[in-house]
Amino acid sequence: MKHIPTVGFISLGCPKALVDSEKILTGLRTEGYAISSTYQDADIVVVNTCGFIDAAVEESLDSIGEAIKEHGRVIVTGCLGAREADIRARHPQVLQVTGAHAYEEVMAAVHTHLPPRHDPFVSLVPPQGVKLTPSHYAYLKISEGCNHRCTFCIIPSLRGDLVSRPLDDVLLEAEKLVAAGVKEILVVSQDTSAYGVDINYQAVNWRGQSVQTRFYELADKLGELGCWVRMHYVYPYPHVDKIIPLMAEGKLLPYLDIPFQHANNRLLKLMKRPAASQNNLERINAWRAICPEISLRSTFIVGFPGETEQEFTELLDFLTEARLDRVGCFAYSPVQGAVANTLPNAVPEEVKQERLARFMALQAEISAERLQQRVGRIETVLVDEVVAEGAVARSKADAPEIDGQVFIDGATHLNVGDFVKIEIEEADEHDLWGHLV
């Protein structure tokens, strides 16, 4: 039997990088390549890297090193690929390096070092392509890059300026996902609420309608597909307010992942954050007035260069008032190439860690209180896993892998991808427990 060229694949980083990996894998399978999860069965290994923060860079470099040690023939792609000199300084043996979302370059590199089998009968690929997520949910990437120049971030230098996909292209992919059985679509990009600005919100023909490539229209049309639609990486521009009624109507999940980063205006300006001057507390209250069940997730940075104790206290006060449901926080870490590295008055590492601990302790109390308020409610949840003890699910307030889970004891008869109603019986600061209604 003729050998099928086989590619080993390692995917690191955020959901945007995961979507890149899915596109590459779909292309490889379409061309007849087999995909291996082990070094031993692969003819070549592709490592899709992350280069956002120093820890991610080290993880990527370590993974490249492991692939070289275990296999030897390695192609590198992804965000860290923009720093080819750094990669080759550590691992000169890599066959080829390409940058982020460089689909054609990765495919060309594989063709060069592992030519496809010349066989007209290639493996069939499902309409939704090859996915690295479970079959019941999928990430839908609507754009690449970012137009902002936040001083702590190097994403634009890695992925370039904003490039939006045409709305009809996005909606067609979403339809294929739903037709394939996907129950939840997670919309991702670097700047989701800026969608369409780079192409002047160009109108497309969609099912006989002229529809603009714009954030609101995207949300509205996705809300007609009959699945859960969850919005990630939504910068707090004023026009975000317009989609809150769609959540109240049930067209979108009542969930916003909105990275505020800080509450002090001086620091937000130093960070060069968009919408820095918005009164976010007033807007949060307005959103909750329209859609009381909305869940808000955000991320923050403590210990940014020059952050004073008073400014940190202002951030804690914001948390206390905002009562956000889910929060991630990072102690500021210098990233090679970031403008913020040159700012004066660096915060000592021990102070950063002490502030991080205080921040997370306060948020744990707030999260526990928010979840406790849901005890006794009946909610619809989506089953992610069935284990010996019962089912593991997520509520509308929980994105996969970053938020909490809902545990349903004894519900071993359920299937992954089922929507079920439960009554919530118990909560801690992260997760919920309940029984089937």
C-alpha positions in Angstrom: 0.0 0.0 0.0 1.3 3.4 -1.0 2.4 5.5 2.0 0.2 8.5 2.8 2.3 11.7 3.7 1.6 12.4 7.4 1.9 15.7 9.2 2.2 16.0 13.0 0.6 19.1 14.3 1.1 21.1 17.5 -1.3 24.1 18.1 -0.4 26.6 20.8 -1.9 30.0 21.9 -5.4 31.6 21.8 -8.6 30.6 20.0 -7.6 32.8 17.0 -4.5 30.7 16.6 -6.7 27.6 17.0 -8.8 28.7 14.0 -5.6 29.2 12.0 -4.6 25.6 12.9 -8.0 24.3 11.8 -7.7 26.1 8.4 -4.2 24.6 7.9 -5.4 21.1 8.9 -8.4 21.4 6.6 -6.1 22.3 3.7 -3.8 19.4 4.4 -6.6 16.9 4.7 -8.2 18.2 1.5 -4.9 17.6 -0.3 -4.7 14.0 1.0 -2.3 14.4 3.9 -2.9 12.3 7.0 -2.7 14.0 10.4 -0.9 12.4 13.3 -1.1 13.1 17.0 2.3 11.4 17.6 5.8 12.2 16.5 6.4 8.5 15.6 3.8 8.4 12.9 4.5 11.7 11.4 6.8 12.5 8.4 7.0 16.1 9.3 5.8 18.3 12.3 4.2 21.7 12.1 4.3 23.9 15.3 1.8 26.8 15.4 3.3 29.1 17.9 2.2 32.0 20.2 4.4 35.0 20.8 2.2 37.3 22.9 3.9 37.3 26.3 7.3 36.0 27.4 5.8 32.9 29.0 4.1 32.0 25.7 7.3 32.6 23.8 9.1 30.2 26.1 6.4 27.6 25.8 6.6 27.9 22.0 10.4 27.6 21.9 10.3 24.6 24.2 7.7 22.9 22.0 9.8 23.5 18.9 12.8 22.1 20.8 10.8 19.0 21.8 9.6 18.5 18.3 13.1 18.7 17.0 14.4 16.3 19.6 11.6 13.8 19.1 11.3 14.0 15.4 13.8 16.4 13.7 11.8 17.7 10.7 9.9 20.8 11.9 8.1 23.7 10.3 7.3 26.7 12.5 4.3 29.0 11.9 2.2 31.4 14.0 2.8 34.6 15.9 6.3 33.8 17.0 7.2 33.3 13.4 7.5 37.1 13.1 10.7 36.7 15.1 12.5 34.2 12.9 15.9 35.2 14.1 15.0 34.4 17.7 13.6 31.0 16.7 16.7 30.1 14.7 19.0 31.4 17.4 17.6 28.7 19.7 16.7 26.1 17.1 18.8 26.5 13.9 17.6 23.1 12.7 14.0 24.2 11.8 13.2 23.6 8.2 11.1 26.7 7.6 9.5 29.6 9.5 6.3 31.5 8.5 4.4 34.2 10.3 0.9 34.4 11.7 -2.2 33.4 9.6 0.2 32.6 6.8 -1.9 29.8 5.4 -0.4 29.8 1.9 3.1 29.9 3.2 2.6 27.0 5.6 1.0 24.9 2.8 3.9 25.8 0.5 6.4 24.8 3.2 4.8 21.4 3.7 4.7 20.9 -0.1 8.4 21.7 -0.3 9.5 19.4 2.5 6.8 16.7 2.2 5.2 16.7 -1.3 1.6 15.5 -1.4 0.9 12.1 -2.8 -0.1 12.3 -6.4 -3.4 10.5 -6.1 -6.8 11.7 -7.5 -8.6 10.0 -4.7 -7.9 12.2 -1.7 -9.5 11.9 1.7 -12.9 13.5 2.0 -13.2 16.5 4.3 -16.5 17.4 6.0 -18.1 20.7 4.9 -17.2 22.5 8.1 -13.5 21.6 7.7 -11.2 20.0 10.3 -11.9 21.2 13.8 -9.8 21.0 16.9 -12.7 21.7 19.2 -15.4 19.2 20.2 -18.1 18.7 17.6 -20.8 20.7 19.5 -19.0 24.0 19.6 -16.7 26.0 17.3 -14.7 29.2 17.1 -15.7 31.5 14.2 -12.9 34.0 13.4 -14.3 37.1 11.7 -11.1 39.2 11.1 -7.3 39.2 11.5 -5.1 41.8 13.0 -5.8 45.0 14.9 -5.7 48.8 14.2 -4.9 49.8 17.8 -1.4 50.3 19.2 -1.9 49.4 22.9 1.5 50.0 24.5 1.6 46.6 26.3 0.7 44.6 23.1 2.7 43.5 20.0 -0.2 41.8 18.2 -0.3 44.3 15.3 3.4 43.7 14.7 2.8 40.0 14.6 -0.6 39.9 12.8 -0.8 43.2 11.1 -3.7 45.7 10.9 -7.4 44.8 10.9 -8.6 42.7 7.9 -12.3 41.8 8.1 -13.8 38.9 6.3 -16.8 39.7 4.2 -20.0 39.1 6.0 -21.4 36.6 3.5 -18.2 34.5 3.9 -18.6 34.5 7.7 -22.3 33.7 7.6 -21.8 30.9 5.1 -19.2 29.3 7.4 -21.5 29.7 10.4 -24.3 28.0 8.5 -22.0 25.0 7.6 -21.1 24.7 11.3 -24.7 24.6 12.4 -25.6 22.1 9.7 -22.8 19.9 10.9 -24.3 19.8 14.4 -22.5 22.7 16.2 -24.6 24.0 19.0 -22.5 27.0 20.0 -20.5 29.5 17.9 -17.9 31.5 19.7 -17.1 34.7 17.7 -13.4 35.6 18.0 -10.9 38.2 16.5 -8.4 40.6 17.9 -11.1 43.4 18.0 -14.5 42.0 17.4 -16.5 45.2 17.7 -14.3 46.9 15.0 -15.5 44.4 12.5 -15.9 45.9 9.0 -14.3 49.3 9.7 -11.4 48.5 7.4 -13.6 47.8 4.4 -16.0 50.7 5.1 -18.7 48.3 6.2 -19.2 47.1 2.6 -22.6 45.8 1.8 -23.0 42.2 0.7 -25.9 40.2 -0.7 -27.1 37.7 1.8 -30.1 35.6 1.1 -31.5 38.3 -1.2 -30.8 41.1 1.3 -28.2 43.9 1.1 -26.5 43.6 4.5 -23.5 45.7 5.7 -20.3 44.1 7.0 -20.7 45.5 10.5 -20.7 44.3 14.1 -24.4 44.7 14.7 -25.5 43.1 11.4 -23.1 40.2 12.1 -24.6 39.7 15.5 -28.2 40.0 14.2 -27.7 37.5 11.4 -25.8 35.0 13.5 -28.7 35.2 16.0 -31.0 33.8 13.3 -29.2 30.5 13.1 -30.8 28.8 16.1 -27.6 28.1 18.0 -25.9 29.7 21.0 -23.8 32.7 19.8 -21.1 34.0 22.2 -19.1 37.2 21.6 -15.5 37.4 22.6 -12.8 40.2 22.6 -15.4 43.0 22.3 -13.8 46.4 22.8 -16.1 48.8 24.7 -16.9 51.2 21.8 -20.3 53.0 22.1 -21.9 51.0 19.3 -21.5 47.8 21.4 -24.6 49.1 23.3 -26.7 48.3 20.3 -26.4 44.5 20.6 -27.6 44.3 24.2 -31.3 44.2 23.1 -30.4 41.2 20.9 -29.3 39.5 24.0 -32.5 40.4 25.8 -34.5 39.0 22.8 -32.6 35.7 23.1 -30.8 36.0 19.7 -27.4 36.2 21.3 -26.1 34.7 24.5 -26.3 37.3 27.3 -22.6 37.3 27.6 -19.9 39.9 26.8 -16.1 39.3 26.9 -15.0 42.9 27.1 -11.4 43.7 28.0 -11.4 46.8 30.2 -7.8 46.4 31.3 -7.9 49.0 34.0 -10.2 51.7 35.6 -7.9 54.6 35.9 -8.0 57.0 33.0 -4.3 58.1 33.3 -3.2 54.4 33.0 -5.7 53.7 30.2 -4.2 56.6 28.2 -0.7 55.3 28.9 -1.9 51.9 27.6 -3.4 53.7 24.6 -6.6 51.8 25.1 -9.6 52.6 22.8 -12.7 54.0 24.6 -10.5 55.0 27.6 -12.7 57.9 28.5 -16.0 56.0 28.5 -17.9 55.8 31.8 -18.0 52.0 31.9 -19.8 51.7 35.2 -22.8 53.7 33.8 -22.8 51.5 30.7 -22.7 48.3 32.6 -25.7 49.5 34.6 -27.5 50.4 31.4 -26.7 46.9 29.9 -28.1 45.2 33.0 -31.2 47.4 32.9 -31.9 46.2 29.3 -30.8 42.6 29.8 -30.7 41.7 33.6 -29.2 38.2 33.0 -26.2 39.5 31.1 -22.9 38.0 32.3 -19.7 40.1 31.9 -16.2 38.8 31.6 -13.2 41.0 31.5 -9.4 41.1 31.8 -7.2 43.5 33.7 -3.5 44.3 34.1 -2.0 45.2 37.5 1.4 46.6 38.0 1.5 48.5 34.7 4.5 50.9 34.7 3.8 53.9 36.9 0.7 52.4 38.6 0.4 54.0 42.0 -1.2 52.4 45.1 -4.0 55.0 44.7 -4.6 54.0 41.1 -4.6 50.3 42.0 -7.2 51.1 44.7 -9.3 52.8 42.1 -9.3 49.6 40.1 -10.4 47.6 43.2 -13.2 50.2 43.7 -14.3 49.7 40.1 -14.4 45.9 40.7 -16.5 46.4 43.8 -19.0 48.5 42.0 -19.1 46.7 38.6 -19.7 43.2 40.1 -18.3 41.5 37.0 -19.1 37.8 36.7 -15.8 36.5 35.4 -12.5 38.2 35.5 -8.9 37.4 34.5 -6.0 39.4 35.7 -2.3 39.5 34.8 0.7 41.2 36.5 2.3 43.4 33.9 5.0 41.4 32.0 7.4 43.2 29.6 7.0 41.8 26.1 9.8 42.1 23.6 9.0 45.0 21.3 6.2 46.5 23.4 6.3 50.3 23.8 5.3 50.1 27.5 8.7 48.6 28.3 10.2 52.1 27.9 7.8 53.8 30.3 9.3 55.1 33.6 8.6 54.0 37.2 8.4 50.2 36.7 6.5 48.6 39.5 8.7 46.1 41.5 7.8 42.5 40.9 6.9 41.8 44.6 4.4 44.8 44.5 2.9 43.5 41.2 2.3 40.0 42.8 0.9 41.5 46.0 -1.6 43.6 44.0 -2.5 40.6 41.8 -3.2 38.6 44.9 -5.4 41.3 46.4 -7.2 41.8 43.1 -8.0 38.1 42.7 -9.1 37.7 46.4 -11.6 40.5 45.9 -12.9 39.1 42.6 -13.2 35.6 44.1 -15.7 37.1 46.7 -17.6 38.9 44.0 -17.8 35.8 41.7 -19.0 33.7 44.6 -21.7 36.2 45.5 -22.8 36.5 41.8 -23.0 32.7 41.5 -24.8 32.3 44.8 -27.6 34.5 43.5 -28.3 31.9 40.9 -28.9 29.1 43.4 -32.6 28.0 43.0 -32.9 29.1 39.4 -33.8 26.9 36.5 -31.4 27.3 33.6 -30.6 25.8 30.3 -27.1 24.3 30.1 -25.0 22.7 27.3 -23.4 19.3 28.0 -19.7 19.2 27.4 -18.7 15.8 28.8 -20.3 12.8 30.4 -18.2 11.0 33.1 -18.8 8.2 35.7 -20.2 10.7 38.2 -22.6 12.5 35.8 -22.5 15.2 33.3 -20.3 18.3 33.0 -22.0 21.2 31.3 -21.8 25.0 30.8 -24.5 27.7 31.3 -25.0 30.7 29.1 -22.6 32.5 31.4 -19.7 30.2 30.7 -17.3 30.1 27.8 -15.4 26.8 27.3 -12.1 26.5 29.1 -12.0 30.0 30.6 -15.1 30.2 32.7 -16.8 27.9 35.1 -18.7 24.6 34.7 -22.0 23.1 35.8 -21.9 19.6 37.4 -25.0 17.4 37.1 -24.7 14.4 39.4 -25.9 11.1 38.1 -26.9 12.3 34.7 -24.9 9.7 32.9 -27.6 9.1 30.3 -27.1 12.5 28.7 -25.0 13.0 25.5 -22.4 15.6 24.7 -24.1 18.5 22.9 -27.4 18.1 24.7 -29.3 21.1 25.9 -31.0 20.3 29.2 -32.8 22.3 32.0 -31.4 22.1 35.5 -32.2 23.6 38.9 -29.1 25.0 40.5 -28.5 23.7 44.0 -25.0 24.9 45.0 -22.2 27.3 44.0 -18.7 28.2 44.8 -16.6 31.1 43.4 -16.2 29.3 40.0 -18.7 26.5 39.4 -22.3 25.4 39.9 -24.0 22.1 40.8 -27.5 21.2 40.0 -30.0 18.5 39.1 -32.1 17.8 36.0 -35.6 19.3 36.0 
